[in-house]
């Protein structure tokens, strides 16, 4: 059993081969909890994995004995431009798939549904009509589709006998971390530490283990029909660089990067401009709501290469 008070028999996971999903499955294995994974890869032949060829045709056999669903699947790349073709792909993966899996869960009388969204869905100025005109003030197609999915989940489940909880993780880190954190870590490993002048904005970072714990915690203790930020601790860019340098490098050279240099590079293309806008954006969030239920975070950035799963 997962927790002393857990009465879930079996959990169905989508996105179980992704960064968070892999840790969640390891967590279930460690706790000897039954699970099934829906995957879009026909190459995975493991016992508990079912290949899903079409998101519009979810097989009933995947729900045999299942009373909890954790939906992690989707496109998570935060891109800087959006054609009609890309928009269609994001809506199919990030909105329609959520609708389909939730409707199927309701049909199969599943009692708990946990949807993993993103803090990016919390922007106050999301506007689907501006999806092709991204800027500092207009979030990406990723943020837009995550918010649209949240609304669909709450709408569909509002009058149904299923407890739905939505989790918004901030930037997730841990072993084999991805994105800019990995780039920063790799530079420090070869002895190069970056110092960002005039950039004092902060980012909320959360360890992947804490996201896994939050998924399990909220499926047991969440009130249902609610959205919870899961955000860990806040760091500015230089704090991140300093902490990682103490973990990996005994000797390093520090390269200062003035704000003017970053702004100059950003003018070379829209892609680089969008990257700089994201870099300088203040992105801190409160986890007060989940903490008020009794949840606590177990890891900080100093545990970037450690995981219990």
Secondary structure, 3 states (H helix, E strand, C coil): CCCCCCCCCEEEEECCCCHHHHHHHHHHHHCCCEEEEEECCCCCCCCCEEECCCCCCCCHHHHCCCCEEEECCCCCCCCCCCCHHHHHHHHHHHHHHHHHHHHHHHHCCCCEEEEECCHHHHCCCCCHHHCCCCECCECCHHHHHHHHHHHHHHHHHCCCCCEEEEEEECEEECCCCCHHHHHHHHHHHCCEEEEECCCCCEEEEEEHHHHHHHHHHHHHHCCCCEEEEECCEEEEHHHHHHHHHHHHCCCCEEEEECHHHHHHHHCCCHHHHHHHHHHHCCECCCCHHHHCCCCCCCCCHHHCCCCCC
